[in-house]
Structures are given as C-alpha cells and as structure tokens.
Amino acid sequence: MERKMTSVAALMGMTAIILGAFGAHALKKYLTIEQLGTFETGVKYQLYHALFLLFLGGNSFLADKAKKTLFQLVVFGVFFFSGSIYLLATQSLTHVNFKPIGIITPIGGALLIGAWAFLFWSFAKKKQ
C-alpha cells in the first residue's frame, strides 16, 4: 500500500504543480480574477492532499486497512472536489455548462474531511 500511496501522491503533486503553472500563466489571459482564484483553490487542495498521502505512505503507524481507507477517501475526494472546481472555473473557455456537476464539489470536500476525521479516529482508538 505504501508504494501505491506514494506513487499516487507523486502523480497528484506533479499534476497540481502543472495545473498551478497553467492557471498562473496560460489561463491568466482568459479567466477573471475570481475564476483564477477558484481554479487555484482546486490546485491548493490537490497539492495539500498529495502531501498528506506522501506523509501517510512513508509512515508505518497505521495498519494497511486504515491506509487503504484513507487512500480511497483522499483520491475520490480530490477527484470530486478539485476536479469539479477545475471544470467549473474554466467553463467559460470550454463553453460547456458544468454547473450541474457542482453538486459533487461538496461531496469531494466531505470525503476529504472524512479522511482527516478517519485519521484522527484511527489515532484516538490506538492503544499506547
């Protein structure tokens, strides 16, 4: 699980940096400041959670079952949260109405919150 987690963390981190640079340079000419800020929020959360997975993958304080649960919560959370934000922020460029998928943004956020809550719960129930 550690190898899978750190590999996905590296991929998520790399794509977050690429998307951040793309937003700061290429999209700057085409999006409003508000749209760029929204896009940047997606990038930040993706990068934060890439680091979270990297941290979890490099440590042995959690059982593999717990790591698997955290991995799934984070991957789906980032996909729904950041992914939907990217689409919503750039819909003026694509001319596709992504507003109906806006409902998955808070679902993704809830999954990310759930990952942190699960981590807290995993530590709280652990015997010293």
C-alpha atoms as one frame of an Amber mdcrd trajectory, in Angstrom:
protein
   0.000   0.000   0.000   2.884   2.372   0.762   4.242   2.177  -2.779   0.833
   2.760  -4.335   0.121   5.638  -1.969   3.420   7.399  -2.551   3.189   6.876
  -6.326  -0.275   8.417  -6.457   0.900  11.207  -4.144   3.750  11.989  -6.524
   1.392  11.975  -9.518  -1.112  14.204  -7.725   1.640  16.587  -6.654   3.118
  16.758 -10.126  -0.240  17.437 -11.781  -1.057  20.063  -9.140   2.163  21.920
  -9.967   1.467  21.656 -13.706  -2.120  22.856 -13.277  -0.990  25.672 -10.980
   1.542  26.886 -13.520  -1.011  26.519 -16.315  -3.503  28.580 -14.332  -0.987
  31.255 -13.395   0.364  31.694 -16.894  -1.874  30.368 -19.676  -5.293  30.844
 -18.091  -4.444  34.292 -16.708  -5.244  35.804 -20.100  -8.668  34.189 -20.375
 -10.199  33.902 -16.908 -11.395  36.516 -14.469  -9.585  37.019 -11.181 -12.448
  35.212  -9.437 -12.233  32.248 -11.814  -8.462  32.086 -11.353  -8.922  32.157
  -7.583 -11.395  29.294  -7.831  -9.012  27.319 -10.033  -6.189  27.992  -7.559
  -8.329  26.620  -4.722  -8.578  23.314  -6.580  -4.809  23.276  -7.086  -4.110
  24.028  -3.412  -6.360  21.273  -2.123  -4.913  18.794  -4.588  -1.375  19.667
  -3.505  -2.226  19.588   0.215  -3.670  16.116  -0.147  -0.792  14.896  -2.304
   1.471  15.803   0.618  -0.968  14.119   3.004  -0.758  10.871   1.009   3.018
  11.156   0.794   3.190  11.533   4.563   0.886   8.560   5.137   2.686   6.361
   2.624   6.041   6.999   4.252   4.948   6.090   7.763   4.193   2.806   9.465
   1.972   3.994  12.306  -1.250   2.896  10.593  -2.416  -0.538   9.534  -2.741
  -1.252   5.821  -6.523  -1.405   6.133  -6.614   2.122   7.560  -4.193   3.346
   4.897  -6.397   1.858   2.191  -9.450   3.646   3.571  -7.557   6.942   3.790
  -6.191   6.455   0.289  -9.671   5.937  -1.169 -11.164   8.884   0.707  -8.389
  11.220  -0.446  -8.269  10.084  -4.078 -12.030  10.283  -4.577 -12.201  13.474
  -2.532  -9.572  15.229  -4.652 -11.100  13.926  -7.870 -14.558  15.215  -6.948
 -13.505  18.413  -5.183 -10.583  19.684  -7.245 -11.737  18.074 -10.475 -15.140
  19.724 -10.363 -13.561  23.052  -9.406 -11.252  22.889 -12.436 -14.215  22.261
 -14.728 -16.403  24.924 -13.135 -13.654  27.569 -13.167 -12.868  27.022 -16.851
 -16.360  26.528 -18.228 -16.252  29.962 -19.897 -13.419  28.624 -22.070 -14.965
  25.270 -22.886 -18.486  26.622 -23.378 -19.783  23.547 -21.570 -22.220  24.072
 -18.720 -20.619  22.217 -15.815 -22.932  23.763 -13.207 -24.924  20.506 -12.821
 -21.782  18.720 -11.625 -21.233  21.410  -9.000 -23.064  19.113  -6.573 -20.012
  16.842  -6.416 -17.749  19.615  -5.126 -19.124  19.454  -1.567 -19.207  15.657
  -1.771 -15.485  15.744  -2.535 -14.950  18.169   0.327 -16.847  15.862   2.667
 -14.653  12.940   1.587 -11.527  14.980   2.329 -12.875  15.990   5.728 -13.744
  12.343   6.262 -10.149  11.344   5.558  -8.830  13.711   8.217 -11.549  12.603
  10.658 -10.699   8.961   9.973  -7.016   9.688  10.642  -7.925  11.360  13.931
 -10.214   8.458  14.873  -7.512   5.925  13.974  -5.064   7.615  16.348  -7.653
   8.136  19.078  -8.592   4.464  19.218  -4.993   3.254  19.051  -3.684   1.865
  22.312  -0.413   3.240  23.597
